[in-house]
């Protein structure tokens, strides 16, 4: 378990990434990996779900910490977006403790709007103070709970520079579990399903 933090870093603070302080988001929009376009099948989706629970050390180490974490965060974002495009998010289970995370999140952040997040709800000093005890209760429970992850601001849209904010892993899980359970992420799945059906109809017509 790697729940401990580096000396001098807040318990809820992620390791450094190429961060654009002006826009409040990751400097680069994510880059799609080969073959990532389109929805995955059930087997691939299950593998993607398992990948989300891998500890950070499963990805290896590199002296270029910032670039390595940027790559990991982008890969995680890619996997997750393909997952919610392929499987009805209301049925997804992201961790072994989804129930505990969701209950604790809504108990502390009951009025937080999660369909479209305001960056200040995560990044302002009052917000950080409110998030810190929530994050810390999952130390030793969620693997690498305080590691860096990319989070979409508007859950109806893909990861882009304008729609991305840097968050800790437990913040990502809390917000995305809530988005899945409360139906906000279904727009991504429904849109992907409609595109898939339209492509199938077009292909049938073209071969007809």
Buried (B, 14 or more C-beta within 10 A) or exposed (E): EEBEBEEEEEBBBBBEBEBEEEEBBBBEBBEBEEEEEEBBEEEBBBEBBEBBBEEBEEBEEEEEEBEBBBBBBBBBBBBBBBBBBBBBBBEBEBBEBBEBBBEBBBEBBEEBEBBEBEBEBBBEEEBBEBBBEBBBBBBEBBBBBBBBBBBBBEBBBBBBEEBBBBBBBBBBBBBBBBBBBBEBBBBBBEEBBEEBEEEEEEEEEEEE
